Structure formats: structure tokens, C-alpha cells
């Protein structure tokens, strides 16, 4: 019997794959457990429409990520920090702080886990942080760490 898998099934196949299995396996296990549906004209149409929907959503997400990347190019975050006489910071600027500044100041919400530069900023000066906004789309944000009170 030909079936379309609704979920990944170990040693059988991946989701949305059309496979041939024995009639008993399909009717007694796969179909009752909602792991597969029998291949019909209607089920193939539904599968095609779902695949097209996924492709469209992926394209919209990539387009949105490209817009955010373009917006990030023009942003320079200025973060004041306390520092000692020799210019050494007390503490450091974490990625969470950069994320909060982007959200509060520029209303750009980016998860701190998307930053490709995992280290914290522990010196005064300019830094260019890279952010993976979407698969294949990388944006850059400029961060300027300055001495507090100046």
C-alpha cells in the first residue's frame, strides 16, 4: 500500500515522503496512529499545497530578514560603561545588553542566540557584531562602547 508519512518514522521514512509499505503495517499501525495517510488524489493535492505553503513562508521569512539586515547596517549602538583610570571596563557588555538596547532604542527584536560573535565586549571602542537573521542572511550591527559620564 502506498502511504504519505505525516511524521518521521524510524527505519521507514521522513515526513511528507511517499512510500510503499505492506497493507497490514499501514492499516494496523501507521494509519491508526496518525503516522501516515493512504495515497489518494486528494491527499496528494493537500501535500502539494502544504509544501507550497512552506516554500512561501520561507521566502517571506528570508525577505523579512533581509529588510532587518539592511536596517541594522545604519544602526550604531552607543553603550556607556563604567571604567577605571586606565580605560579598563568594570565588567563587560553582554550580548543580552546589546539585544536589549536594540529592542528598546530601535525596536528591532533579535534573539541573543542569533549572534555569531559569542564573546562579550570588554574594552572601550567600536565593535562590529554579526547576527544570523535567517539561514544564509547575516546582518551586522555596530556597537560603540564609551566611558560612562563622557
C-alpha positions in Angstrom: 0.0 0.0 0.0 1.3 3.5 -0.8 1.1 6.0 2.1 2.3 9.5 2.8 4.1 9.9 6.1 2.7 12.6 8.4 5.6 12.3 10.8 9.2 10.8 10.7 9.0 7.1 11.4 12.2 5.4 12.4 13.6 3.0 9.8 10.7 3.7 7.5 10.9 7.3 6.2 10.7 11.0 6.8 7.7 13.3 7.0 5.9 14.1 3.7 7.6 11.1 2.0 5.5 8.8 -0.2 6.5 5.2 0.5 5.3 1.7 -0.2 4.6 -0.5 2.9 2.8 -3.7 3.5 -1.0 -3.5 3.8 -1.1 -4.8 7.3 1.6 -2.4 8.6 -0.3 0.5 7.1 -3.8 -0.4 8.3 -2.8 -1.7 11.7 0.0 0.7 12.7 0.7 3.7 10.6 -2.8 4.9 9.8 -4.4 4.3 13.2 -1.5 6.1 15.0 -1.8 9.0 12.6 1.7 8.5 11.3 0.5 8.2 7.7 -2.4 8.5 5.3 -3.2 6.4 2.2 -2.2 8.0 -1.1 -5.2 9.4 -2.9 -5.7 12.1 -5.4 -6.9 14.4 -2.6 -4.1 13.6 -0.2 -1.5 14.3 -2.9 -3.2 17.7 -3.6 -3.1 18.5 0.2 0.6 17.5 0.3 1.5 19.7 -2.6 -0.4 22.7 -1.1 1.4 22.2 2.2 4.8 22.1 0.5 3.9 25.3 -1.4 2.9 27.0 1.8 6.2 26.1 3.5 8.1 27.5 0.5 6.1 30.7 0.6 6.6 31.2 4.3 10.3 30.5 3.9 10.6 33.2 1.2 8.7 35.7 3.3 10.9 35.0 6.3 14.1 35.4 4.2 12.7 38.7 2.7 11.9 40.0 6.2 15.4 39.0 7.4 17.0 40.9 4.5 15.0 44.0 5.5 16.2 43.8 9.1 19.8 43.3 7.9 19.6 46.5 5.8 18.1 48.3 8.8 20.9 47.1 11.1 23.6 48.5 8.7 22.6 52.0 9.6 22.4 51.4 13.4 25.3 52.2 15.8 24.5 51.4 19.4 26.3 53.6 22.0 26.6 51.8 25.3 28.0 53.7 28.2 30.0 51.7 30.8 31.9 52.5 34.0 35.7 52.1 33.6 38.8 52.7 35.6 41.6 55.2 35.1 43.4 53.1 32.5 40.3 52.7 30.3 39.6 49.1 31.5 35.9 48.4 31.9 34.3 47.3 35.2 32.5 44.2 33.9 31.7 43.8 30.2 28.9 44.3 27.7 27.0 41.1 27.2 25.0 40.1 24.1 21.9 40.3 26.3 22.6 44.0 26.9 23.1 44.6 23.1 19.8 42.8 22.4 18.0 44.9 25.0 19.5 48.1 23.6 18.4 47.2 20.0 14.9 46.4 21.3 14.5 49.5 23.5 16.1 52.1 21.3 15.4 50.9 17.7 12.5 48.5 18.2 14.4 45.7 16.4 13.9 42.4 18.2 16.7 39.9 17.7 17.3 36.9 19.9 20.8 36.9 21.6 21.3 33.3 20.4 21.4 34.5 16.8 24.6 36.5 17.4 27.6 34.7 15.7 30.1 36.5 17.9 29.7 34.7 21.2 32.2 36.7 23.3 31.3 39.7 25.4 32.7 43.2 24.7 35.2 44.1 27.4 37.0 47.1 26.0 36.2 50.7 25.0 35.8 51.3 21.3 33.9 50.2 18.2 32.8 46.6 17.6 31.0 45.1 14.6 28.8 42.1 15.7 27.4 39.7 13.1 23.9 38.2 13.5 22.5 35.3 11.6 18.9 36.6 10.9 18.0 33.7 8.7 19.7 30.8 7.0 22.1 32.5 4.6 21.2 36.0 5.7 23.8 37.7 8.0 23.4 41.2 9.4 25.9 43.4 11.1 25.3 45.9 14.0 27.9 48.4 15.1 28.4 48.8 18.8 30.3 51.7 20.4 31.3 51.2 24.0 32.0 54.5 25.7 33.0 55.6 29.2 30.0 56.5 31.3 29.7 60.2 32.0 31.6 61.5 29.0 
